Amino acid sequence: MADAMAIANILVDRIKRTYKDDIALVAYYGSYAQGKATALSDLDMFFIPCTEKGFEASFHCML
C-alpha cells in the first residue's frame, strides 16, 4: 500500500493546480493527524471552497 501522506501530498498538489483560486483550505484529520494511524487507517481530508467552482469540486470523486 502507498504511503497515505504521499497520497495526501499528491491530492493537495492537484488541488493547487486545478483549484488554486477556488479552494481556500485543505486539511486532513483523524488518525493520521493525531499520529495514531495503523495499517487499517484511512486518510480523512476535507476542503473549504471559496468559489462556485470550488464548491462544485465537492461533487467529484477525484480532484
PDBQT receptor file of N, H, CA, C and O in Angstrom, charges set to zero:
ATOM      1  N   MET A   1       0.840  -1.192   0.000  1.00  0.00    +0.000 N 
ATOM      2  CA  MET A   1       0.000   0.000   0.000  1.00  0.00    +0.000 C 
ATOM      3  C   MET A   1       0.875   1.243   0.000  1.00  0.00    +0.000 C 
ATOM      4  O   MET A   1       1.910   1.280   0.666  1.00  0.00    +0.000 OA
ATOM      5  N   ALA A   2       0.465   2.249  -0.740  1.00  0.00    +0.000 N 
ATOM      6  H   ALA A   2      -0.376   2.218  -1.281  1.00  0.00    +0.000 HD
ATOM      7  CA  ALA A   2       1.209   3.506  -0.823  1.00  0.00    +0.000 C 
ATOM      8  C   ALA A   2       1.115   4.269   0.499  1.00  0.00    +0.000 C 
ATOM      9  O   ALA A   2       0.171   4.099   1.271  1.00  0.00    +0.000 OA
ATOM     10  N   ASP A   3       2.099   5.093   0.731  1.00  0.00    +0.000 N 
ATOM     11  H   ASP A   3       2.865   5.231   0.104  1.00  0.00    +0.000 HD
ATOM     12  CA  ASP A   3       2.117   5.922   1.925  1.00  0.00    +0.000 C 
ATOM     13  C   ASP A   3       0.983   6.947   1.866  1.00  0.00    +0.000 C 
ATOM     14  O   ASP A   3       0.884   7.705   0.901  1.00  0.00    +0.000 OA
ATOM     15  N   ALA A   4       0.137   6.973   2.880  1.00  0.00    +0.000 N 
ATOM     16  H   ALA A   4       0.217   6.357   3.663  1.00  0.00    +0.000 HD
ATOM     17  CA  ALA A   4      -1.043   7.843   2.890  1.00  0.00    +0.000 C 
ATOM     18  C   ALA A   4      -0.670   9.322   2.796  1.00  0.00    +0.000 C 
ATOM     19  O   ALA A   4      -1.366  10.089   2.132  1.00  0.00    +0.000 OA
ATOM     20  N   MET A   5       0.398   9.725   3.439  1.00  0.00    +0.000 N 
ATOM     21  H   MET A   5       0.964   9.102   3.979  1.00  0.00    +0.000 HD
ATOM     22  CA  MET A   5       0.775  11.140   3.381  1.00  0.00    +0.000 C 
ATOM     23  C   MET A   5       1.317  11.507   2.002  1.00  0.00    +0.000 C 
ATOM     24  O   MET A   5       1.169  12.650   1.570  1.00  0.00    +0.000 OA
ATOM     25  N   ALA A   6       1.939  10.565   1.309  1.00  0.00    +0.000 N 
ATOM     26  H   ALA A   6       2.059   9.636   1.660  1.00  0.00    +0.000 HD
ATOM     27  CA  ALA A   6       2.368  10.820  -0.067  1.00  0.00    +0.000 C 
ATOM     28  C   ALA A   6       1.143  11.026  -0.956  1.00  0.00    +0.000 C 
ATOM     29  O   ALA A   6       1.140  11.893  -1.831  1.00  0.00    +0.000 OA
ATOM     30  N   ILE A   7       0.111  10.227  -0.728  1.00  0.00    +0.000 N 
ATOM     31  H   ILE A   7       0.114   9.523  -0.018  1.00  0.00    +0.000 HD
ATOM     32  CA  ILE A   7      -1.143  10.390  -1.471  1.00  0.00    +0.000 C 
ATOM     33  C   ILE A   7      -1.775  11.739  -1.144  1.00  0.00    +0.000 C 
ATOM     34  O   ILE A   7      -2.261  12.428  -2.041  1.00  0.00    +0.000 OA
ATOM     35  N   ALA A   8      -1.772  12.119   0.124  1.00  0.00    +0.000 N 
ATOM     36  H   ALA A   8      -1.378  11.559   0.852  1.00  0.00    +0.000 HD
ATOM     37  CA  ALA A   8      -2.314  13.420   0.519  1.00  0.00    +0.000 C 
ATOM     38  C   ALA A   8      -1.574  14.540  -0.198  1.00  0.00    +0.000 C 
ATOM     39  O   ALA A   8      -2.200  15.492  -0.665  1.00  0.00    +0.000 OA
ATOM     40  N   ASN A   9      -0.266  14.442  -0.292  1.00  0.00    +0.000 N 
ATOM     41  H   ASN A   9       0.243  13.668   0.086  1.00  0.00    +0.000 HD
ATOM     42  CA  ASN A   9       0.521  15.471  -0.976  1.00  0.00    +0.000 C 
ATOM     43  C   ASN A   9       0.185  15.535  -2.459  1.00  0.00    +0.000 C 
ATOM     44  O   ASN A   9       0.130  16.623  -3.033  1.00  0.00    +0.000 OA
ATOM     45  N   ILE A  10      -0.042  14.387  -3.085  1.00  0.00    +0.000 N 
ATOM     46  H   ILE A  10       0.002  13.503  -2.619  1.00  0.00    +0.000 HD
ATOM     47  CA  ILE A  10      -0.441  14.371  -4.492  1.00  0.00    +0.000 C 
ATOM     48  C   ILE A  10      -1.785  15.066  -4.668  1.00  0.00    +0.000 C 
ATOM     49  O   ILE A  10      -1.961  15.861  -5.591  1.00  0.00    +0.000 OA
ATOM     50  N   LEU A  11      -2.729  14.767  -3.786  1.00  0.00    +0.000 N 
ATOM     51  H   LEU A  11      -2.586  14.121  -3.036  1.00  0.00    +0.000 HD
ATOM     52  CA  LEU A  11      -4.046  15.411  -3.854  1.00  0.00    +0.000 C 
ATOM     53  C   LEU A  11      -3.948  16.916  -3.661  1.00  0.00    +0.000 C 
ATOM     54  O   LEU A  11      -4.580  17.679  -4.391  1.00  0.00    +0.000 OA
ATOM     55  N   VAL A  12      -3.166  17.345  -2.689  1.00  0.00    +0.000 N 
ATOM     56  H   VAL A  12      -2.652  16.725  -2.096  1.00  0.00    +0.000 HD
ATOM     57  CA  VAL A  12      -3.021  18.783  -2.429  1.00  0.00    +0.000 C 
ATOM     58  C   VAL A  12      -2.353  19.473  -3.623  1.00  0.00    +0.000 C 
ATOM     59  O   VAL A  12      -2.759  20.570  -4.007  1.00  0.00    +0.000 OA
ATOM     60  N   ASP A  13      -1.341  18.844  -4.207  1.00  0.00    +0.000 N 
ATOM     61  H   ASP A  13      -1.011  17.954  -3.894  1.00  0.00    +0.000 HD
ATOM     62  CA  ASP A  13      -0.706  19.419  -5.396  1.00  0.00    +0.000 C 
ATOM     63  C   ASP A  13      -1.700  19.563  -6.535  1.00  0.00    +0.000 C 
ATOM     64  O   ASP A  13      -1.704  20.571  -7.241  1.00  0.00    +0.000 OA
ATOM     65  N   ARG A  14      -2.540  18.556  -6.712  1.00  0.00    +0.000 N 
ATOM     66  H   ARG A  14      -2.537  17.737  -6.138  1.00  0.00    +0.000 HD
ATOM     67  CA  ARG A  14      -3.566  18.613  -7.766  1.00  0.00    +0.000 C 
ATOM     68  C   ARG A  14      -4.565  19.732  -7.489  1.00  0.00    +0.000 C 
ATOM     69  O   ARG A  14      -4.966  20.448  -8.407  1.00  0.00    +0.000 OA
ATOM     70  N   ILE A  15      -4.964  19.885  -6.241  1.00  0.00    +0.000 N 
ATOM     71  H   ILE A  15      -4.638  19.304  -5.496  1.00  0.00    +0.000 HD
ATOM     72  CA  ILE A  15      -5.885  20.966  -5.870  1.00  0.00    +0.000 C 
ATOM     73  C   ILE A  15      -5.241  22.314  -6.125  1.00  0.00    +0.000 C 
ATOM     74  O   ILE A  15      -5.900  23.224  -6.629  1.00  0.00    +0.000 OA
ATOM     75  N   LYS A  16      -3.984  22.462  -5.792  1.00  0.00    +0.000 N 
ATOM     76  H   LYS A  16      -3.449  21.723  -5.383  1.00  0.00    +0.000 HD
ATOM     77  CA  LYS A  16      -3.274  23.731  -6.020  1.00  0.00    +0.000 C 
ATOM     78  C   LYS A  16      -3.236  24.082  -7.505  1.00  0.00    +0.000 C 
ATOM     79  O   LYS A  16      -3.366  25.249  -7.873  1.00  0.00    +0.000 OA
ATOM     80  N   ARG A  17      -3.059  23.077  -8.354  1.00  0.00    +0.000 N 
ATOM     81  H   ARG A  17      -2.953  22.128  -8.056  1.00  0.00    +0.000 HD
ATOM     82  CA  ARG A  17      -3.003  23.332  -9.799  1.00  0.00    +0.000 C 
ATOM     83  C   ARG A  17      -4.386  23.602 -10.388  1.00  0.00    +0.000 C 
ATOM     84  O   ARG A  17      -4.557  24.525 -11.185  1.00  0.00    +0.000 OA
ATOM     85  N   THR A  18      -5.357  22.805  -9.999  1.00  0.00    +0.000 N 
ATOM     86  H   THR A  18      -5.218  22.056  -9.351  1.00  0.00    +0.000 HD
ATOM     87  CA  THR A  18      -6.679  22.857 -10.629  1.00  0.00    +0.000 C 
ATOM     88  C   THR A  18      -7.621  23.869  -9.993  1.00  0.00    +0.000 C 
ATOM     89  O   THR A  18      -8.458  24.458 -10.677  1.00  0.00    +0.000 OA
ATOM     90  N   TYR A  19      -7.488  24.075  -8.680  1.00  0.00    +0.000 N 
ATOM     91  H   TYR A  19      -6.808  23.597  -8.124  1.00  0.00    +0.000 HD
ATOM     92  CA  TYR A  19      -8.441  24.909  -7.942  1.00  0.00    +0.000 C 
ATOM     93  C   TYR A  19      -7.748  25.979  -7.100  1.00  0.00    +0.000 C 
ATOM     94  O   TYR A  19      -8.247  26.338  -6.034  1.00  0.00    +0.000 OA
ATOM     95  N   LYS A  20      -6.607  26.494  -7.562  1.00  0.00    +0.000 N 
ATOM     96  H   LYS A  20      -6.202  26.203  -8.428  1.00  0.00    +0.000 HD
ATOM     97  CA  LYS A  20      -5.812  27.382  -6.713  1.00  0.00    +0.000 C 
ATOM     98  C   LYS A  20      -6.577  28.618  -6.238  1.00  0.00    +0.000 C 
ATOM     99  O   LYS A  20      -6.320  29.109  -5.139  1.00  0.00    +0.000 OA
ATOM    100  N   ASP A  21      -7.502  29.126  -7.034  1.00  0.00    +0.000 N 
ATOM    101  H   ASP A  21      -7.711  28.727  -7.927  1.00  0.00    +0.000 HD
ATOM    102  CA  ASP A  21      -8.284  30.299  -6.637  1.00  0.00    +0.000 C 
ATOM    103  C   ASP A  21      -9.665  29.925  -6.111  1.00  0.00    +0.000 C 
ATOM    104  O   ASP A  21     -10.451  30.804  -5.757  1.00  0.00    +0.000 OA
ATOM    105  N   ASP A  22      -9.963  28.642  -6.059  1.00  0.00    +0.000 N 
ATOM    106  H   ASP A  22      -9.325  27.928  -6.347  1.00  0.00    +0.000 HD
ATOM    107  CA  ASP A  22     -11.320  28.196  -5.758  1.00  0.00    +0.000 C 
ATOM    108  C   ASP A  22     -11.472  27.466  -4.428  1.00  0.00    +0.000 C 
ATOM    109  O   ASP A  22     -12.585  27.324  -3.922  1.00  0.00    +0.000 OA
ATOM    110  N   ILE A  23     -10.378  27.012  -3.868  1.00  0.00    +0.000 N 
ATOM    111  H   ILE A  23      -9.474  27.127  -4.279  1.00  0.00    +0.000 HD
ATOM    112  CA  ILE A  23     -10.427  26.297  -2.592  1.00  0.00    +0.000 C 
ATOM    113  C   ILE A  23      -9.539  27.027  -1.596  1.00  0.00    +0.000 C 
ATOM    114  O   ILE A  23      -8.345  27.217  -1.828  1.00  0.00    +0.000 OA
ATOM    115  N   ALA A  24     -10.138  27.430  -0.491  1.00  0.00    +0.000 N 
ATOM    116  H   ALA A  24     -11.108  27.276  -0.303  1.00  0.00    +0.000 HD
ATOM    117  CA  ALA A  24      -9.432  28.249   0.492  1.00  0.00    +0.000 C 
ATOM    118  C   ALA A  24      -8.556  27.435   1.429  1.00  0.00    +0.000 C 
ATOM    119  O   ALA A  24      -7.516  27.918   1.877  1.00  0.00    +0.000 OA
ATOM    120  N   LEU A  25      -8.961  26.207   1.733  1.00  0.00    +0.000 N 
ATOM    121  H   LEU A  25      -9.806  25.815   1.370  1.00  0.00    +0.000 HD
ATOM    122  CA  LEU A  25      -8.262  25.421   2.742  1.00  0.00    +0.000 C 
ATOM    123  C   LEU A  25      -8.426  23.941   2.448  1.00  0.00    +0.000 C 
ATOM    124  O   LEU A  25      -9.511  23.480   2.092  1.00  0.00    +0.000 OA
ATOM    125  N   VAL A  26      -7.343  23.208   2.601  1.00  0.00    +0.000 N 
ATOM    126  H   VAL A  26      -6.462  23.583   2.891  1.00  0.00    +0.000 HD
ATOM    127  CA  VAL A  26      -7.366  21.744   2.526  1.00  0.00    +0.000 C 
ATOM    128  C   VAL A  26      -6.714  21.245   3.808  1.00  0.00    +0.000 C 
ATOM    129  O   VAL A  26      -5.650  21.727   4.198  1.00  0.00    +0.000 OA
ATOM    130  N   ALA A  27      -7.346  20.286   4.457  1.00  0.00    +0.000 N 
ATOM    131  H   ALA A  27      -8.210  19.895   4.140  1.00  0.00    +0.000 HD
ATOM    132  CA  ALA A  27      -6.793  19.769   5.718  1.00  0.00    +0.000 C 
ATOM    133  C   ALA A  27      -7.058  18.281   5.840  1.00  0.00    +0.000 C 
ATOM    134  O   ALA A  27      -7.966  17.742   5.206  1.00  0.00    +0.000 OA
ATOM    135  N   TYR A  28      -6.269  17.635   6.649  1.00  0.00    +0.000 N 
ATOM    136  H   TYR A  28      -5.531  18.073   7.164  1.00  0.00    +0.000 HD
ATOM    137  CA  TYR A  28      -6.529  16.238   6.978  1.00  0.00    +0.000 C 
ATOM    138  C   TYR A  28      -6.755  16.138   8.481  1.00  0.00    +0.000 C 
ATOM    139  O   TYR A  28      -6.297  16.983   9.250  1.00  0.00    +0.000 OA
ATOM    140  N   TYR A  29      -7.463  15.099   8.880  1.00  0.00    +0.000 N 
ATOM    141  H   TYR A  29      -7.834  14.413   8.254  1.00  0.00    +0.000 HD
ATOM    142  CA  TYR A  29      -7.820  14.913  10.282  1.00  0.00    +0.000 C 
ATOM    143  C   TYR A  29      -7.888  13.426  10.569  1.00  0.00    +0.000 C 
ATOM    144  O   TYR A  29      -7.605  12.616   9.687  1.00  0.00    +0.000 OA
ATOM    145  N   GLY A  30      -8.243  13.064  11.743  1.00  0.00    +0.000 N 
ATOM    146  H   GLY A  30      -8.472  13.723  12.460  1.00  0.00    +0.000 HD
ATOM    147  CA  GLY A  30      -8.375  11.656  12.087  1.00  0.00    +0.000 C 
ATOM    148  C   GLY A  30      -7.074  11.066  12.574  1.00  0.00    +0.000 C 
ATOM    149  O   GLY A  30      -6.223  11.766  13.123  1.00  0.00    +0.000 OA
ATOM    150  N   SER A  31      -6.927   9.767  12.368  1.00  0.00    +0.000 N 
ATOM    151  H   SER A  31      -7.618   9.199  11.922  1.00  0.00    +0.000 HD
ATOM    152  CA  SER A  31      -5.796   9.051  12.957  1.00  0.00    +0.000 C 
ATOM    153  C   SER A  31      -4.445   9.536  12.431  1.00  0.00    +0.000 C 
ATOM    154  O   SER A  31      -3.472   9.553  13.185  1.00  0.00    +0.000 OA
ATOM    155  N   TYR A  32      -4.360   9.930  11.160  1.00  0.00    +0.000 N 
ATOM    156  H   TYR A  32      -5.150   9.916  10.548  1.00  0.00    +0.000 HD
ATOM    157  CA  TYR A  32      -3.078  10.434  10.644  1.00  0.00    +0.000 C 
ATOM    158  C   TYR A  32      -2.723  11.767  11.294  1.00  0.00    +0.000 C 
ATOM    159  O   TYR A  32      -1.568  11.983  11.663  1.00  0.00    +0.000 OA
ATOM    160  N   ALA A  33      -3.676  12.644  11.436  1.00  0.00    +0.000 N 
ATOM    161  H   ALA A  33      -4.613  12.469  11.137  1.00  0.00    +0.000 HD
ATOM    162  CA  ALA A  33      -3.422  13.934  12.069  1.00  0.00    +0.000 C 
ATOM    163  C   ALA A  33      -3.059  13.776  13.542  1.00  0.00    +0.000 C 
ATOM    164  O   ALA A  33      -2.296  14.572  14.090  1.00  0.00    +0.000 OA
ATOM    165  N   GLN A  34      -3.603  12.758  14.170  1.00  0.00    +0.000 N 
ATOM    166  H   GLN A  34      -4.223  12.111  13.726  1.00  0.00    +0.000 HD
ATOM    167  CA  GLN A  34      -3.334  12.513  15.598  1.00  0.00    +0.000 C 
ATOM    168  C   GLN A  34      -2.089  11.682  15.827  1.00  0.00    +0.000 C 
ATOM    169  O   GLN A  34      -1.677  11.479  16.969  1.00  0.00    +0.000 OA
ATOM    170  N   GLY A  35      -1.476  11.189  14.733  1.00  0.00    +0.000 N 
ATOM    171  H   GLY A  35      -1.811  11.354  13.805  1.00  0.00    +0.000 HD
ATOM    172  CA  GLY A  35      -0.302  10.334  14.870  1.00  0.00    +0.000 C 
ATOM    173  C   GLY A  35      -0.637   8.947  15.382  1.00  0.00    +0.000 C 
ATOM    174  O   GLY A  35       0.220   8.285  15.970  1.00  0.00    +0.000 OA
ATOM    175  N   LYS A  36      -1.871   8.489  15.172  1.00  0.00    +0.000 N 
ATOM    176  H   LYS A  36      -2.567   9.026  14.694  1.00  0.00    +0.000 HD
ATOM    177  CA  LYS A  36      -2.321   7.186  15.669  1.00  0.00    +0.000 C 
ATOM    178  C   LYS A  36      -2.736   6.239  14.545  1.00  0.00    +0.000 C 
ATOM    179  O   LYS A  36      -3.470   5.280  14.783  1.00  0.00    +0.000 OA
ATOM    180  N   ALA A  37      -2.274   6.500  13.327  1.00  0.00    +0.000 N 
ATOM    181  H   ALA A  37      -1.677   7.279  13.133  1.00  0.00    +0.000 HD
ATOM    182  CA  ALA A  37      -2.678   5.681  12.186  1.00  0.00    +0.000 C 
ATOM    183  C   ALA A  37      -2.119   4.268  12.303  1.00  0.00    +0.000 C 
ATOM    184  O   ALA A  37      -1.021   4.052  12.815  1.00  0.00    +0.000 OA
ATOM    185  N   THR A  38      -2.897   3.324  11.818  1.00  0.00    +0.000 N 
ATOM    186  H   THR A  38      -3.789   3.499  11.402  1.00  0.00    +0.000 HD
ATOM    187  CA  THR A  38      -2.479   1.922  11.752  1.00  0.00    +0.000 C 
ATOM    188  C   THR A  38      -2.547   1.477  10.289  1.00  0.00    +0.000 C 
ATOM    189  O   THR A  38      -2.911   2.257   9.410  1.00  0.00    +0.000 OA
ATOM    190  N   ALA A  39      -2.200   0.241  10.047  1.00  0.00    +0.000 N 
ATOM    191  H   ALA A  39      -1.905  -0.393  10.761  1.00  0.00    +0.000 HD
ATOM    192  CA  ALA A  39      -2.258  -0.296   8.683  1.00  0.00    +0.000 C 
ATOM    193  C   ALA A  39      -3.683  -0.294   8.129  1.00  0.00    +0.000 C 
ATOM    194  O   ALA A  39      -3.865  -0.341   6.913  1.00  0.00    +0.000 OA
ATOM    195  N   LEU A  40      -4.684  -0.241   8.986  1.00  0.00    +0.000 N 
ATOM    196  H   LEU A  40      -4.536  -0.203   9.975  1.00  0.00    +0.000 HD
ATOM    197  CA  LEU A  40      -6.080  -0.240   8.554  1.00  0.00    +0.000 C 
ATOM    198  C   LEU A  40      -6.696   1.156   8.476  1.00  0.00    +0.000 C 
ATOM    199  O   LEU A  40      -7.870   1.292   8.131  1.00  0.00    +0.000 OA
ATOM    200  N   SER A  41      -5.929   2.181   8.789  1.00  0.00    +0.000 N 
ATOM    201  H   SER A  41      -4.975   2.071   9.069  1.00  0.00    +0.000 HD
ATOM    202  CA  SER A  41      -6.454   3.547   8.797  1.00  0.00    +0.000 C 
ATOM    203  C   SER A  41      -6.690   4.065   7.385  1.00  0.00    +0.000 C 
ATOM    204  O   SER A  41      -5.968   3.725   6.447  1.00  0.00    +0.000 OA
ATOM    205  N   ASP A  42      -7.714   4.891   7.260  1.00  0.00    +0.000 N 
ATOM    206  H   ASP A  42      -8.300   5.168   8.022  1.00  0.00    +0.000 HD
ATOM    207  CA  ASP A  42      -7.939   5.585   6.001  1.00  0.00    +0.000 C 
ATOM    208  C   ASP A  42      -7.449   7.022   6.142  1.00  0.00    +0.000 C 
ATOM    209  O   ASP A  42      -7.105   7.470   7.236  1.00  0.00    +0.000 OA
ATOM    210  N   LEU A  43      -7.424   7.724   5.040  1.00  0.00    +0.000 N 
ATOM    211  H   LEU A  43      -7.703   7.360   4.152  1.00  0.00    +0.000 HD
ATOM    212  CA  LEU A  43      -6.964   9.109   5.039  1.00  0.00    +0.000 C 
ATOM    213  C   LEU A  43      -8.185  10.013   5.011  1.00  0.00    +0.000 C 
ATOM    214  O   LEU A  43      -8.939  10.011   4.038  1.00  0.00    +0.000 OA
ATOM    215  N   ASP A  44      -8.384  10.780   6.066  1.00  0.00    +0.000 N 
ATOM    216  H   ASP A  44      -7.772  10.781   6.857  1.00  0.00    +0.000 HD
ATOM    217  CA  ASP A  44      -9.527  11.686   6.180  1.00  0.00    +0.000 C 
ATOM    218  C   ASP A  44      -9.080  13.092   5.812  1.00  0.00    +0.000 C 
ATOM    219  O   ASP A  44      -8.181  13.652   6.439  1.00  0.00    +0.000 OA
ATOM    220  N   MET A  45      -9.718  13.661   4.786  1.00  0.00    +0.000 N 
ATOM    221  H   MET A  45     -10.449  13.206   4.277  1.00  0.00    +0.000 HD
ATOM    222  CA  MET A  45      -9.390  15.016   4.340  1.00  0.00    +0.000 C 
ATOM    223  C   MET A  45     -10.671  15.791   4.095  1.00  0.00    +0.000 C 
ATOM    224  O   MET A  45     -11.728  15.215   3.837  1.00  0.00    +0.000 OA
ATOM    225  N   PHE A  46     -10.557  17.111   4.181  1.00  0.00    +0.000 N 
ATOM    226  H   PHE A  46      -9.699  17.579   4.391  1.00  0.00    +0.000 HD
ATOM    227  CA  PHE A  46     -11.673  17.977   3.809  1.00  0.00    +0.000 C 
ATOM    228  C   PHE A  46     -11.120  19.244   3.184  1.00  0.00    +0.000 C 
ATOM    229  O   PHE A  46      -9.931  19.541   3.302  1.00  0.00    +0.000 OA
ATOM    230  N   PHE A  47     -11.995  19.989   2.518  1.00  0.00    +0.000 N 
ATOM    231  H   PHE A  47     -12.960  19.748   2.422  1.00  0.00    +0.000 HD
ATOM    232  CA  PHE A  47     -11.586  21.284   1.983  1.00  0.00    +0.000 C 
ATOM    233  C   PHE A  47     -12.724  22.277   2.132  1.00  0.00    +0.000 C 
ATOM    234  O   PHE A  47     -13.890  21.905   2.264  1.00  0.00    +0.000 OA
ATOM    235  N   ILE A  48     -12.355  23.547   2.106  1.00  0.00    +0.000 N 
ATOM    236  H   ILE A  48     -11.407  23.849   1.998  1.00  0.00    +0.000 HD
ATOM    237  CA  ILE A  48     -13.328  24.634   2.199  1.00  0.00    +0.000 C 
ATOM    238  C   ILE A  48     -13.263  25.417   0.896  1.00  0.00    +0.000 C 
ATOM    239  O   ILE A  48     -12.244  26.039   0.598  1.00  0.00    +0.000 OA
ATOM    240  N   PRO A  49     -14.338  25.393   0.118  1.00  0.00    +0.000 N 
ATOM    241  CA  PRO A  49     -14.347  26.125  -1.142  1.00  0.00    +0.000 C 
ATOM    242  C   PRO A  49     -14.568  27.621  -0.919  1.00  0.00    +0.000 C 
ATOM    243  O   PRO A  49     -15.161  28.030   0.079  1.00  0.00    +0.000 OA
ATOM    244  N   CYS A  50     -14.084  28.427  -1.858  1.00  0.00    +0.000 N 
ATOM    245  H   CYS A  50     -13.602  28.095  -2.669  1.00  0.00    +0.000 HD
ATOM    246  CA  CYS A  50     -14.328  29.871  -1.763  1.00  0.00    +0.000 C 
ATOM    247  C   CYS A  50     -14.961  30.429  -3.034  1.00  0.00    +0.000 C 
ATOM    248  O   CYS A  50     -15.206  31.631  -3.128  1.00  0.00    +0.000 OA
ATOM    249  N   THR A  51     -15.225  29.564  -4.010  1.00  0.00    +0.000 N 
ATOM    250  H   THR A  51     -15.026  28.587  -3.933  1.00  0.00    +0.000 HD
ATOM    251  CA  THR A  51     -15.948  29.962  -5.214  1.00  0.00    +0.000 C 
ATOM    252  C   THR A  51     -16.919  28.847  -5.584  1.00  0.00    +0.000 C 
ATOM    253  O   THR A  51     -16.892  27.761  -5.006  1.00  0.00    +0.000 OA
ATOM    254  N   GLU A  52     -17.764  29.134  -6.548  1.00  0.00    +0.000 N 
ATOM    255  H   GLU A  52     -17.786  30.017  -7.018  1.00  0.00    +0.000 HD
ATOM    256  CA  GLU A  52     -18.707  28.125  -7.033  1.00  0.00    +0.000 C 
ATOM    257  C   GLU A  52     -17.961  26.923  -7.623  1.00  0.00    +0.000 C 
ATOM    258  O   GLU A  52     -18.362  25.781  -7.402  1.00  0.00    +0.000 OA
ATOM    259  N   LYS A  53     -16.888  27.171  -8.366  1.00  0.00    +0.000 N 
ATOM    260  H   LYS A  53     -16.562  28.099  -8.545  1.00  0.00    +0.000 HD
ATOM    261  CA  LYS A  53     -16.093  26.071  -8.924  1.00  0.00    +0.000 C 
ATOM    262  C   LYS A  53     -15.529  25.189  -7.807  1.00  0.00    +0.000 C 
ATOM    263  O   LYS A  53     -15.524  23.964  -7.926  1.00  0.00    +0.000 OA
ATOM    264  N   GLY A  54     -15.061  25.800  -6.741  1.00  0.00    +0.000 N 
ATOM    265  H   GLY A  54     -15.065  26.796  -6.644  1.00  0.00    +0.000 HD
ATOM    266  CA  GLY A  54     -14.570  25.035  -5.602  1.00  0.00    +0.000 C 
ATOM    267  C   GLY A  54     -15.670  24.219  -4.952  1.00  0.00    +0.000 C 
ATOM    268  O   GLY A  54     -15.457  23.065  -4.581  1.00  0.00    +0.000 OA
ATOM    269  N   PHE A  55     -16.845  24.814  -4.812  1.00  0.00    +0.000 N 
ATOM    270  H   PHE A  55     -17.019  25.752  -5.114  1.00  0.00    +0.000 HD
ATOM    271  CA  PHE A  55     -17.987  24.101  -4.254  1.00  0.00    +0.000 C 
ATOM    272  C   PHE A  55     -18.364  22.904  -5.121  1.00  0.00    +0.000 C 
ATOM    273  O   PHE A  55     -18.651  21.824  -4.606  1.00  0.00    +0.000 OA
ATOM    274  N   GLU A  56     -18.362  23.100  -6.428  1.00  0.00    +0.000 N 
ATOM    275  H   GLU A  56     -18.129  23.978  -6.846  1.00  0.00    +0.000 HD
ATOM    276  CA  GLU A  56     -18.711  22.022  -7.349  1.00  0.00    +0.000 C 
ATOM    277  C   GLU A  56     -17.697  20.873  -7.278  1.00  0.00    +0.000 C 
ATOM    278  O   GLU A  56     -18.042  19.732  -7.583  1.00  0.00    +0.000 OA
ATOM    279  N   ALA A  57     -16.467  21.159  -6.885  1.00  0.00    +0.000 N 
ATOM    280  H   ALA A  57     -16.187  22.086  -6.638  1.00  0.00    +0.000 HD
ATOM    281  CA  ALA A  57     -15.458  20.106  -6.749  1.00  0.00    +0.000 C 
ATOM    282  C   ALA A  57     -15.862  19.075  -5.703  1.00  0.00    +0.000 C 
ATOM    283  O   ALA A  57     -15.399  17.935  -5.753  1.00  0.00    +0.000 OA
ATOM    284  N   SER A  58     -16.707  19.452  -4.765  1.00  0.00    +0.000 N 
ATOM    285  H   SER A  58     -17.082  20.378  -4.724  1.00  0.00    +0.000 HD
ATOM    286  CA  SER A  58     -17.120  18.520  -3.715  1.00  0.00    +0.000 C 
ATOM    287  C   SER A  58     -18.014  17.411  -4.261  1.00  0.00    +0.000 C 
ATOM    288  O   SER A  58     -18.242  16.409  -3.583  1.00  0.00    +0.000 OA
ATOM    289  N   PHE A  59     -18.519  17.580  -5.470  1.00  0.00    +0.000 N 
ATOM    290  H   PHE A  59     -18.335  18.394  -6.021  1.00  0.00    +0.000 HD
ATOM    291  CA  PHE A  59     -19.390  16.573  -6.078  1.00  0.00    +0.000 C 
ATOM    292  C   PHE A  59     -18.628  15.585  -6.943  1.00  0.00    +0.000 C 
ATOM    293  O   PHE A  59     -19.223  14.648  -7.477  1.00  0.00    +0.000 OA
ATOM    294  N   HIS A  60     -17.319  15.778  -7.092  1.00  0.00    +0.000 N 
ATOM    295  H   HIS A  60     -16.836  16.538  -6.658  1.00  0.00    +0.000 HD
ATOM    296  CA  HIS A  60     -16.484  14.908  -7.914  1.00  0.00    +0.000 C 
ATOM    297  C   HIS A  60     -15.827  13.851  -7.044  1.00  0.00    +0.000 C 
ATOM    298  O   HIS A  60     -15.500  14.109  -5.885  1.00  0.00    +0.000 OA
ATOM    299  N   CYS A  61     -15.634  12.674  -7.593  1.00  0.00    +0.000 N 
ATOM    300  H   CYS A  61     -15.899  12.465  -8.534  1.00  0.00    +0.000 HD
ATOM    301  CA  CYS A  61     -14.970  11.602  -6.863  1.00  0.00    +0.000 C 
ATOM    302  C   CYS A  61     -13.480  11.841  -6.762  1.00  0.00    +0.000 C 
ATOM    303  O   CYS A  61     -12.872  11.513  -5.744  1.00  0.00    +0.000 OA
ATOM    304  N   MET A  62     -12.881  12.404  -7.790  1.00  0.00    +0.000 N 
ATOM    305  H   MET A  62     -13.375  12.671  -8.618  1.00  0.00    +0.000 HD
ATOM    306  CA  MET A  62     -11.438  12.595  -7.815  1.00  0.00    +0.000 C 
ATOM    307  C   MET A  62     -11.137  14.031  -8.208  1.00  0.00    +0.000 C 
ATOM    308  O   MET A  62     -11.560  14.493  -9.268  1.00  0.00    +0.000 OA
ATOM    309  N   LEU A  63     -10.411  14.734  -7.359  1.00  0.00    +0.000 N 
ATOM    310  H   LEU A  63     -10.067  14.359  -6.498  1.00  0.00    +0.000 HD
ATOM    311  CA  LEU A  63      -9.984  16.081  -7.694  1.00  0.00    +0.000 C 
ATOM    312  C   LEU A  63      -8.827  15.941  -8.635  1.00  0.00    +0.000 C 
ATOM    313  O   LEU A  63      -8.268  16.943  -9.080  1.00  0.00    +0.000 OA
TER     314      LEU A  63
